[in-house]
Amino acid sequence: MRVCWRWKDSTYKYREQSAVRNGASAWRGSRAPRNFYYITILRDPVSRYLSEWRHVQRGATWKASLHVCDGRSPTTEELPSCYTGDDWSGCSLKEFMDCLYNLANNRQVRMLSDLSLVGCYNLSVMPEEQRNKVLLDSAKENLKRMAFFGLTEFQRKTQYLFEKTFNMNFISPFTQYNSTRASSVEIDEQTQKRIEALNFLDMELYDYAKDLFLQRYQYMRQKEHQEARRKRQEQRKILKAKQAHNKEQSDNTSTTDYIGNVEHWR
């Protein structure tokens, strides 16, 4: 098994999937084929947005990202830059939120959806409301089809699901860190609501993901309990059979001894 954990949007990811499989088969030669799984970890949209802002504020960029869709990268008209110069270091949260072309907005939906369904980065292909619905539906469908996904806010449950899904165990348990760079940012209610509005698609996706995640977790727990109960029942059956066998042996021995004594008394 090979798990592909990558920061690429689904548009590019699914286009390269067949190439990954074919290329892997080539260098493996005659060895048995392996399964490839794409997985992802989602995060509370507000926390994720603040974390990305802090990351950009420190000088991080995504200049190396090609944003390839339908075989080409977007033009500068389709995807204008939010800043001039080498990076956006030192930008304020207000500046970050004010950029209409900021890819931090609804990033999780964009990363999980197939952008080719909406004309990639060309916003004139369809009305905005229709575009948003198509992107959200695509992201939900792709997430549902993944063998595994986790949630940052549920580290232990994420570990449990991963281990049960792929039948492997981590060396040490996951730790839930509630103190992060994003949590250290204090924002007022108005800013909170604005971030939620900028990421309204991510907010809806996260609610969907959380519900699906907890369903999968509950299913795995029930399956584990059923398996444990089945093993206990099998063990009890084996124990009863062993006890019955021992009793039968004991009865046969007693009968044999009795017959032997009768013969002796004669």
NORCOR-V184447 format. One record per backbone hydrogen bond with DSSP energy under -0.5 kcal/mol. NH is the residue of the N-H (numbers start at 1). CO is the residue of the C=O. Records with the same first field share a line. If there is no record, write none. Layout:
NH: CO / CO
This chain:
2: 35
4: 2 / 37
5: 3
6: 4
8: 6
10: 111
11: 113
12: 9
13: 9
14: 10
15: 11
16: 12
17: 13
18: 14
20: 16
21: 17
22: 18
23: 19
24: 20
25: 21
26: 22
27: 23
28: 24
29: 25 / 26
31: 28
37: 2
39: 4
40: 148
42: 150
48: 44
49: 45
50: 46
51: 47
52: 48
53: 49
54: 50
55: 51
56: 52
57: 53
58: 54
59: 56
60: 55
65: 62
69: 72
72: 69
79: 75
90: 57
91: 88
96: 92
97: 93
98: 94
99: 95
100: 98
102: 99
105: 102
107: 104
110: 106
111: 107
112: 108
113: 109
115: 113
117: 114
118: 115
119: 116
120: 115
122: 119
123: 121
125: 122
131: 127
132: 128
133: 129
134: 130
135: 131
136: 132
137: 133
138: 134
139: 135
140: 136
141: 137
142: 138
143: 139
144: 140
145: 141
146: 142 / 143
148: 38
150: 40
152: 42
154: 151
158: 154
159: 155
160: 156
161: 157
162: 158
163: 159
164: 160
165: 161
166: 162
167: 163
168: 163
177: 175
178: 176
180: 178
184: 180
185: 182
186: 184
187: 185
192: 188
193: 189
194: 190
195: 191
196: 192
197: 193
198: 194
199: 195
200: 197
203: 199
204: 200
205: 201
206: 202
207: 203
208: 204
209: 205
210: 206
211: 207
212: 208
213: 209
214: 210
215: 211
216: 212
217: 213
218: 214
219: 215
220: 216
221: 217
222: 218
223: 219
224: 220
225: 221
226: 222
227: 223
228: 224
229: 225
230: 226
231: 227
232: 228
233: 229
234: 230
235: 231
236: 232
237: 233
238: 234
239: 235
240: 236
241: 237
242: 238
243: 239
244: 240
245: 241
246: 242
247: 243
248: 244
249: 245
250: 246
251: 247
252: 248
253: 249
254: 250
255: 251
256: 252
257: 253
258: 254
259: 255
260: 256
261: 257
262: 258
263: 259
264: 260
265: 261
266: 262
